[in-house]
Amino acid sequence: MQNFRKLKVWEKGHALTLAVYRATVKFPREELYGLTSQIRRASASIPANIAEGCGRGGKAELARYLQVAMGSASEVEYHLLLARDLGLLGVPQHNELESIVTEVKRMLTSFIAKVRP
């Protein structure tokens, strides 16, 4: 069992989630149960799955949860693109968030390679 709070990838995923919550505060109310909810849940899923994997029994399970986190990161990446194309996010804000997602995905890829048998 590993302490997830000590992992840089968890910290970066948590920071992404906080940034997504701040960015989506200004989304229209009619998107509250649509895109706002989707993007928030997907972003929170990244650090949550890293944490859950760290609480599991071995490297194989950890790798599986890291893969789930990777899927959620790809989902966030798409939702950010959609929000930009719908005019809900400005280009600078989208680029900043996309940069964080890209870094999280890079870190996850590296971590998965380390823990896979």
C-alpha positions as CSV (number, residue, x, y, z in Angstrom):
1,M,0.0,0.0,0.0
2,Q,1.3,3.4,-1.1
3,N,0.5,6.9,0.2
4,F,-1.1,8.6,-2.8
5,R,-0.5,12.0,-1.3
6,K,3.2,11.7,-1.9
7,L,2.8,11.0,-5.6
8,K,3.5,14.0,-8.0
9,V,1.0,12.6,-10.5
10,W,-1.7,12.6,-7.8
11,E,-0.8,16.2,-6.9
12,K,-1.0,17.3,-10.5
13,G,-4.3,15.4,-11.0
14,H,-5.8,17.1,-7.9
15,A,-4.6,20.5,-9.1
16,L,-6.3,19.8,-12.5
17,T,-9.5,19.0,-10.7
18,L,-9.4,22.2,-8.7
19,A,-8.7,24.2,-11.9
20,V,-11.6,22.5,-13.7
21,Y,-14.0,23.3,-10.9
22,R,-12.8,27.0,-11.0
23,A,-13.2,27.1,-14.8
24,T,-16.7,25.5,-14.8
25,V,-18.2,27.9,-12.2
26,K,-18.9,30.3,-15.1
27,F,-20.6,27.7,-17.3
28,P,-24.3,28.4,-18.0
29,R,-26.8,26.9,-15.5
30,E,-28.4,24.8,-18.2
31,E,-25.1,22.9,-18.4
32,L,-25.0,22.1,-14.7
33,Y,-26.3,18.6,-15.2
34,G,-24.6,18.3,-18.6
35,L,-21.1,19.3,-19.5
36,T,-20.3,20.9,-16.2
37,S,-21.1,17.7,-14.3
38,Q,-19.3,15.5,-16.9
39,I,-16.1,17.4,-16.9
40,R,-16.0,17.7,-13.1
41,R,-16.6,14.0,-12.5
42,A,-14.1,13.0,-15.1
43,S,-11.4,15.3,-13.7
44,A,-12.1,14.1,-10.1
45,S,-11.9,10.5,-11.3
46,I,-8.2,11.0,-12.2
47,P,-6.8,11.5,-8.6
48,A,-9.5,9.3,-7.1
49,N,-8.4,6.3,-9.2
50,I,-4.8,7.0,-8.4
51,A,-5.7,7.0,-4.7
52,E,-7.8,3.9,-5.0
53,G,-5.0,2.0,-6.9
54,C,-2.5,2.9,-4.1
55,G,-4.9,1.4,-1.6
56,R,-5.1,-1.9,-3.4
57,G,-3.0,-5.1,-3.0
58,G,-0.3,-5.0,-5.6
59,K,1.3,-3.5,-8.7
60,A,-1.0,-5.2,-11.2
61,E,-4.1,-3.6,-9.5
62,L,-2.3,-0.3,-9.2
63,A,-1.6,-0.4,-12.9
64,R,-5.2,-1.1,-13.7
65,Y,-6.4,1.9,-11.7
66,L,-3.8,4.1,-13.3
67,Q,-5.2,3.0,-16.7
68,V,-8.7,4.0,-15.6
69,A,-7.2,7.4,-14.5
70,M,-5.7,7.7,-18.0
71,G,-9.1,7.1,-19.6
72,S,-10.6,9.8,-17.4
73,A,-7.8,12.2,-18.4
74,S,-8.6,11.5,-22.1
75,E,-12.2,12.2,-21.3
76,V,-11.3,15.5,-19.7
77,E,-9.2,16.4,-22.7
78,Y,-12.2,15.9,-25.0
79,H,-14.6,17.8,-22.7
80,L,-12.2,20.8,-22.6
81,L,-12.1,20.8,-26.4
82,L,-15.9,20.7,-26.5
83,A,-16.2,23.5,-24.0
84,R,-13.8,25.6,-26.0
85,D,-15.6,24.9,-29.3
86,L,-19.0,25.8,-27.6
87,G,-17.5,29.1,-26.4
88,L,-17.7,28.2,-22.8
89,L,-13.9,28.3,-22.3
90,G,-11.7,30.9,-23.9
91,V,-8.7,29.8,-25.9
92,P,-6.1,30.8,-23.2
93,Q,-8.0,29.1,-20.4
94,H,-8.5,26.0,-22.6
95,N,-4.8,25.9,-23.5
96,E,-3.8,26.2,-19.8
97,L,-6.1,23.3,-18.8
98,E,-5.1,21.2,-21.8
99,S,-1.4,21.7,-20.8
100,I,-2.1,20.3,-17.4
101,V,-4.0,17.3,-18.8
102,T,-1.2,16.6,-21.2
103,E,1.3,16.6,-18.3
104,V,-0.9,14.3,-16.2
105,K,-1.2,11.9,-19.1
106,R,2.6,11.9,-19.6
107,M,3.1,11.3,-15.8
108,L,0.5,8.5,-15.8
109,T,2.2,6.8,-18.8
110,S,5.5,6.8,-17.0
111,F,4.1,5.5,-13.8
112,I,2.2,2.8,-15.5
113,A,5.4,1.6,-17.2
114,K,7.1,1.5,-13.8
115,V,4.5,-0.6,-12.1
116,R,3.6,-3.0,-14.9
117,P,5.3,-6.4,-14.4
